[in-house]
Amino acid sequence: LTSDAECRVCRIGSSCAPGSTEPTPCSAGTYSPQDGAGTCNKCEAGTFQDTSGATGCKNCTAGHYCSEGSSAPLPCPAGRRTNPDLD
């Protein structure tokens, strides 16, 4: 290549670190909503993503909790429940 204009844009659902020759699909718990990402974003608390190559995160399931970067909802422990006002 003779200039950075010849470099290809990394597509949504993946990231490309400097010097990449191939895009890296976002791993479970992360996402990339737009083209040209250098890194994937962690899912926010209250959301999760269980597949790779995602463009967004899913809302946490009732009766479960999802911390930042969750790849799956985790059930509330015995003796605890979710706040129905937040479901």
C-alpha distances in whole Angstrom, upper triangle without the diagonal:
4,6,8,9,6,8,11,14,17,20,23,25,22,20,17,17,15,12,13,12,15,18,21,24,26,29,33,34,31,29,26,28,24,21,18,21,20,23,26,29,32,35,38,41,43,40,39,36,37,34,30,27,30,29,33,36,39,42,44,47,51,53,50,47,44,42,39,36,39,38,41,44,47,51,53,55,59,61,58,57,54,56,57,56,52,52
4,7,8,7,9,13,16,19,22,25,27,25,23,19,19,16,14,16,15,18,20,24,27,29,32,35,36,33,31,28,29,26,22,20,22,21,25,28,31,34,37,39,43,45,42,41,38,39,36,33,30,32,31,35,38,41,44,47,50,53,55,52,49,46,44,41,38,41,40,44,47,49,53,55,57,61,63,60,59,56,57,58,57,54,54
4,5,6,8,11,14,17,20,23,25,23,20,17,17,14,13,15,15,18,19,22,25,27,30,34,34,31,29,26,26,23,20,17,19,18,22,25,28,32,34,36,40,42,40,38,36,37,35,31,28,30,29,32,35,39,42,44,47,51,52,49,47,43,42,38,36,39,38,42,45,47,51,53,55,59,61,58,56,54,54,55,54,51,51
4,5,5,9,10,13,17,20,22,19,17,14,14,11,11,13,13,15,16,19,22,23,27,30,31,27,25,22,23,19,16,13,15,15,19,22,24,28,30,33,36,38,36,35,33,34,31,28,25,27,25,28,31,35,38,40,43,47,49,46,43,39,38,34,32,35,35,38,41,44,47,49,51,55,57,54,52,50,51,52,51,47,47
4,6,8,10,13,16,19,22,20,18,15,16,14,14,15,15,17,17,20,23,24,28,31,31,28,25,22,22,19,15,13,16,16,20,22,25,29,31,33,37,39,36,35,33,34,32,28,25,26,25,28,31,35,38,40,44,47,49,46,44,40,39,35,33,36,35,39,41,44,48,50,52,56,58,55,53,50,51,52,51,47,47
4,6,9,13,15,19,21,19,17,15,16,14,13,13,13,14,16,19,21,24,27,30,31,28,26,22,23,19,16,14,17,17,20,23,26,29,32,34,38,39,37,35,33,34,31,27,24,26,25,28,32,35,38,41,44,47,49,46,44,40,39,36,33,36,35,38,41,44,48,50,52,56,58,55,53,51,52,52,52,48,48
4,7,9,12,16,18,16,14,11,12,11,10,10,9,11,12,15,18,20,23,27,28,24,22,19,20,17,13,11,13,13,17,19,22,26,28,31,34,36,33,32,29,30,27,24,21,23,22,25,28,32,35,37,40,44,46,43,41,37,36,32,30,32,31,35,38,41,44,46,49,52,54,52,50,47,48,49,49,45,44
4,6,9,13,15,13,12,10,12,12,11,10,9,10,10,13,15,18,21,24,25,22,20,16,17,14,10,9,12,13,16,17,20,24,26,29,32,34,31,29,26,27,24,21,18,20,19,22,26,29,32,35,37,41,43,40,38,35,34,30,28,30,29,32,35,38,42,44,47,50,52,49,47,45,46,47,46,42,42
4,6,10,12,10,10,9,11,12,12,11,11,10,9,12,14,15,19,22,23,19,16,13,14,10,7,5,9,10,13,14,17,21,23,25,29,30,27,26,24,25,22,19,15,17,16,19,22,26,29,31,34,38,40,37,35,31,31,27,25,27,26,30,32,35,39,41,44,47,49,46,44,42,43,43,42,39,38
4,7,9,7,6,6,10,11,12,10,10,8,6,9,10,11,15,18,19,16,13,10,11,9,6,5,6,8,10,11,14,18,20,22,26,27,24,23,20,21,18,15,12,13,13,16,19,23,26,28,31,35,37,34,32,28,27,24,21,24,23,26,29,32,35,38,40,44,46,43,41,38,40,40,40,36,35
4,6,6,7,9,13,15,16,13,13,11,8,10,9,11,14,17,18,15,12,9,9,7,5,6,8,10,12,11,14,17,18,21,25,26,22,21,18,19,16,13,10,11,10,14,17,20,24,26,29,32,35,32,30,27,26,23,21,22,21,24,27,30,34,36,39,42,44,41,39,36,38,38,38,34,33
4,5,8,11,14,17,18,15,16,13,10,11,9,9,13,14,15,12,8,5,6,5,5,7,8,11,11,10,12,14,15,18,21,22,19,17,15,17,14,12,8,8,6,10,13,16,20,22,25,29,31,28,27,23,23,20,18,19,18,21,24,27,30,33,36,39,41,38,36,33,34,34,34,30,29
4,7,11,14,17,18,15,16,13,9,9,6,6,9,11,12,9,6,5,6,8,8,10,9,11,10,8,10,12,13,16,19,20,16,15,12,13,10,8,4,5,5,8,11,14,18,20,23,26,28,25,24,20,21,18,15,16,15,18,21,24,27,30,32,36,38,35,33,30,32,32,32,29,28
4,7,10,13,15,12,13,10,6,5,4,5,9,11,13,10,8,6,9,9,8,9,7,9,8,7,10,13,14,18,21,22,19,17,14,15,12,9,6,8,8,11,14,17,21,22,25,29,31,28,26,22,22,19,16,17,16,19,22,25,29,31,34,37,39,37,35,33,34,35,35,31,30
4,7,10,12,9,11,9,6,5,6,7,10,13,14,11,9,7,10,10,9,7,5,5,5,6,10,13,15,18,21,23,20,18,16,17,15,12,9,11,11,14,16,20,23,24,27,31,33,29,27,23,22,19,16,18,18,21,24,27,31,33,35,39,41,38,36,34,36,37,36,33,32
4,7,8,6,8,7,5,6,9,10,13,16,17,14,13,11,14,12,10,8,6,5,7,9,13,16,18,21,25,27,24,22,20,21,18,15,13,15,15,17,20,23,26,28,31,35,36,33,30,27,25,22,19,22,21,25,28,30,34,36,38,42,44,41,40,38,39,40,40,36,36
4,6,6,9,9,8,9,12,12,14,18,18,15,15,13,16,15,13,10,8,5,7,10,14,16,19,22,25,28,25,23,21,23,21,17,15,17,18,20,22,25,28,30,33,36,37,34,31,27,26,22,20,22,22,26,29,31,35,37,39,42,44,42,41,38,40,41,41,37,37
4,6,9,11,11,12,15,16,18,22,22,19,18,16,19,17,15,11,11,8,10,14,17,20,23,25,28,31,29,27,25,26,24,21,19,21,21,23,25,29,32,33,36,40,41,37,35,31,29,26,23,26,26,30,33,35,39,40,42,46,48,45,44,42,43,45,44,41,41
4,7,9,11,12,16,17,20,23,24,21,21,19,21,19,17,13,13,11,13,16,20,22,26,28,31,34,31,29,27,28,25,22,20,22,23,25,28,31,34,36,39,42,43,40,37,34,32,28,26,28,28,32,35,37,41,43,44,48,50,48,47,45,46,48,47,43,43
4,6,7,9,12,14,17,20,22,19,18,16,19,18,15,12,12,10,12,14,18,21,24,27,30,32,29,27,24,25,22,18,17,19,20,23,25,29,32,33,36,40,41,37,35,31,30,27,24,26,25,29,32,34,38,40,42,46,48,46,45,43,44,45,45,42,41
4,7,10,13,16,18,22,24,21,20,18,21,19,16,14,14,13,15,17,21,23,26,29,32,34,31,29,26,26,23,19,17,20,21,24,27,30,33,35,37,41,42,39,37,33,32,29,26,28,27,30,34,36,40,42,44,48,50,48,47,44,46,47,47,44,43
4,7,10,13,15,19,21,18,17,16,18,17,14,13,13,12,13,15,19,21,23,27,30,31,28,25,22,22,19,15,14,17,18,21,23,27,30,32,34,38,39,36,34,31,30,27,24,25,24,27,31,33,37,39,41,45,47,45,44,42,43,44,44,41,40
4,6,9,12,16,17,15,13,12,14,13,11,10,10,10,10,11,15,17,20,23,26,28,24,22,19,19,16,12,10,13,14,17,20,23,26,28,31,34,36,33,31,27,27,24,20,22,21,24,27,30,34,36,38,42,44,42,40,38,40,41,41,37,36
4,6,9,12,14,12,11,11,14,14,13,12,10,10,9,9,13,15,17,21,23,25,22,19,16,16,13,10,8,11,13,16,18,21,24,25,28,32,33,30,28,24,23,21,17,19,17,21,24,27,30,33,35,38,41,38,37,35,37,38,38,35,34
4,6,9,12,10,9,9,12,13,12,13,11,11,10,9,12,13,15,18,21,22,19,16,13,13,10,6,5,8,10,13,14,17,21,22,24,28,30,27,25,22,21,19,15,16,14,18,21,24,27,30,32,36,38,36,34,32,34,35,35,32,31
4,7,8,6,6,7,10,12,12,13,10,11,8,6,8,9,11,15,17,19,15,13,10,11,9,5,5,6,9,10,11,15,18,19,22,25,27,23,22,18,18,15,12,13,11,15,18,21,24,27,29,33,35,32,31,29,31,32,32,28,27
4,6,6,7,10,13,15,16,16,14,14,11,8,10,9,11,14,16,18,15,11,9,9,7,5,7,8,11,12,12,14,17,18,20,24,25,21,20,16,16,14,10,11,9,12,16,18,22,24,26,30,32,30,29,27,29,30,31,27,26
4,5,8,11,14,17,18,19,16,17,13,10,11,9,9,13,14,15,12,8,5,5,5,5,8,8,11,11,10,11,14,14,16,20,21,18,16,13,13,12,8,8,5,9,12,14,18,21,23,26,29,26,25,24,26,27,28,24,23
4,7,11,13,16,18,19,16,16,13,10,9,6,6,9,10,12,9,6,5,6,8,8,10,9,11,10,8,10,12,12,15,18,19,16,14,10,10,8,5,5,4,8,10,13,17,19,21,25,27,24,23,21,23,25,25,21,21
4,7,10,13,15,15,12,13,9,6,5,4,5,9,12,13,10,8,7,9,9,8,8,7,9,8,8,11,13,14,17,21,22,19,16,13,12,9,6,8,8,11,14,17,20,22,25,28,30,27,26,24,25,27,27,23,22
4,6,9,11,13,10,12,9,5,5,7,7,10,13,15,11,10,8,10,9,8,7,5,5,5,7,11,14,15,18,22,24,21,19,15,15,12,10,11,11,14,16,19,23,25,27,31,33,30,28,25,27,28,27,24,23
4,6,8,9,7,9,8,5,6,9,10,13,16,17,14,13,11,14,12,10,8,7,5,7,10,13,16,19,22,25,27,24,22,19,18,15,13,15,15,18,20,23,26,28,31,35,36,33,31,29,30,30,30,26,26
4,7,10,9,12,11,9,9,11,11,13,17,18,15,14,13,16,14,13,10,8,4,6,10,13,16,19,22,25,27,25,23,20,20,17,15,17,17,19,21,24,27,29,32,36,37,34,32,29,29,30,29,25,25
4,7,7,11,11,10,11,14,15,17,20,21,18,18,16,19,17,15,12,11,8,10,13,17,20,22,26,29,31,29,27,23,23,20,18,20,20,23,25,28,31,33,36,40,41,38,35,32,33,33,32,29,28
4,6,9,11,11,13,16,17,20,23,25,22,21,19,21,18,16,12,12,10,13,17,20,23,26,29,32,34,32,30,26,26,23,20,23,22,25,27,31,34,36,39,42,44,41,39,36,36,37,36,32,32
4,7,9,10,13,16,18,20,24,26,23,22,20,22,20,17,14,14,13,15,19,22,25,27,31,34,36,33,31,27,26,23,21,23,23,26,29,32,35,37,40,43,45,42,40,37,38,39,38,34,34
4,5,7,9,13,15,17,21,23,20,19,18,20,18,15,12,13,11,13,16,20,23,25,28,31,33,30,28,24,23,19,17,20,20,23,26,29,32,34,36,40,42,39,37,34,35,36,35,32,32
4,7,10,13,16,18,22,24,22,21,19,21,19,16,14,15,14,16,18,22,25,26,30,33,35,31,29,25,23,19,17,20,20,24,27,29,33,34,37,40,42,39,38,35,36,38,37,33,33
4,7,10,13,15,18,21,19,17,16,18,16,14,12,13,13,14,16,19,22,23,26,30,31,28,25,21,19,16,14,17,17,21,23,25,29,31,33,37,39,36,34,32,33,35,34,30,30
4,7,9,12,16,18,15,14,12,14,13,11,10,9,9,10,12,16,18,19,23,26,28,24,22,18,17,13,11,13,14,17,20,22,26,28,30,34,35,32,31,29,30,31,31,27,27
4,6,9,12,14,12,12,11,14,14,12,12,10,10,9,10,14,16,17,20,24,25,22,19,15,14,10,8,12,13,16,18,20,24,25,28,31,33,30,28,26,27,28,28,24,24
4,6,9,12,10,9,9,12,13,12,13,11,11,10,9,12,14,14,18,21,22,18,16,12,10,7,5,8,10,13,14,17,20,21,24,28,29,26,25,22,24,25,25,21,21
4,7,8,6,6,7,10,12,12,13,10,10,8,6,9,10,11,14,17,19,15,13,9,8,6,5,7,8,11,12,14,18,19,22,25,27,24,22,19,21,22,22,18,18
4,6,6,8,10,13,15,16,17,14,13,10,8,10,10,10,14,16,18,15,12,8,7,5,6,8,11,12,12,15,17,18,21,24,25,22,20,17,18,20,19,15,16
4,6,8,11,14,17,18,19,16,16,13,10,11,9,9,12,14,15,12,8,6,4,4,7,8,11,12,11,12,15,15,17,21,22,18,17,14,15,17,17,13,14
4,7,11,14,17,18,20,17,17,13,10,9,6,5,9,10,12,9,7,5,6,7,10,9,11,11,9,11,13,13,16,19,20,17,14,11,12,14,14,10,10
4,7,10,13,15,16,13,13,9,6,5,4,5,9,11,13,10,8,6,7,8,8,7,9,9,8,11,13,15,18,21,23,19,17,14,15,16,17,13,12
4,7,9,12,13,11,12,9,5,5,7,6,9,13,14,11,9,6,8,8,7,5,5,6,7,10,13,15,18,22,23,20,18,16,18,19,20,16,15
4,6,8,10,7,9,8,5,6,9,9,12,15,17,14,13,10,11,11,8,7,5,7,9,12,16,18,21,24,26,24,22,20,22,22,23,20,18
4,7,10,9,12,11,9,9,11,11,13,16,17,15,14,12,13,13,10,8,5,6,9,12,15,18,21,24,26,24,22,21,23,24,25,22,20
4,7,7,10,10,10,10,14,14,16,20,21,18,18,15,16,16,12,11,8,10,13,16,19,22,25,28,30,28,26,24,27,27,28,25,23
4,6,9,11,11,13,16,17,19,23,24,21,20,17,18,16,13,12,10,12,16,19,22,25,27,31,33,31,29,27,30,30,31,27,26
4,7,9,11,14,17,19,21,25,27,24,22,19,20,18,14,15,12,15,18,21,25,28,30,34,36,33,31,29,31,32,32,28,27
4,6,7,10,14,16,18,22,24,21,20,17,18,16,13,13,11,14,16,20,23,25,28,32,34,31,29,26,28,28,29,25,24
4,7,10,14,16,19,22,25,22,21,18,18,16,14,15,14,16,18,22,25,27,30,33,35,32,30,27,28,28,28,24,23
4,7,10,13,16,19,22,19,18,15,15,13,12,12,12,14,15,19,22,24,27,30,32,29,26,23,24,24,24,21,20
4,7,9,12,15,18,15,14,11,12,11,10,9,9,11,12,15,18,20,23,26,28,25,22,20,21,21,21,18,16
4,6,9,12,15,13,12,10,12,12,11,10,10,10,10,13,16,18,21,24,26,22,20,17,18,18,19,15,14
4,6,9,12,10,10,9,11,12,12,11,11,10,9,12,14,15,19,22,23,20,17,14,15,15,15,12,10
4,7,9,7,6,6,9,11,12,9,10,8,6,9,10,12,15,18,19,16,13,11,13,13,14,11,9
4,6,6,7,8,12,15,15,12,12,9,6,9,9,11,14,16,18,15,12,10,12,12,14,11,8
4,5,8,10,14,17,18,15,16,13,9,10,9,9,13,15,15,12,9,7,9,9,11,9,6
4,7,10,14,17,18,15,16,13,9,9,6,6,9,11,12,9,6,5,9,9,12,11,9
4,7,10,14,15,12,13,9,6,5,4,5,9,11,13,10,8,7,10,12,14,12,10
4,7,10,12,9,11,9,6,5,6,6,10,13,14,11,9,8,11,13,14,11,11
4,7,8,6,8,7,5,6,9,10,13,16,18,15,13,11,14,15,17,13,13
4,6,6,9,9,9,9,12,12,14,18,19,16,15,14,15,18,18,15,15
4,6,9,11,11,12,15,16,18,22,23,20,19,17,18,21,21,17,17
4,7,9,11,12,16,17,19,23,25,22,21,19,21,23,23,20,19
4,6,7,9,12,14,17,20,22,20,19,17,19,21,22,18,18
4,7,9,13,16,18,21,24,21,20,19,21,23,24,20,19
4,6,10,13,15,18,21,19,17,16,19,20,22,19,17
4,7,9,12,15,18,15,13,12,15,16,18,15,14
4,6,9,12,15,12,12,11,15,17,19,16,15
4,6,9,11,10,9,9,13,15,18,16,14
4,7,8,6,6,7,11,13,16,14,13
4,6,6,8,10,13,16,19,17,17
4,6,8,11,15,17,20,19,18
4,7,11,13,15,18,18,18
4,7,10,12,15,15,14
4,7,9,12,11,11
4,6,9,8,7
4,5,5,7
4,5,5
4,6
4
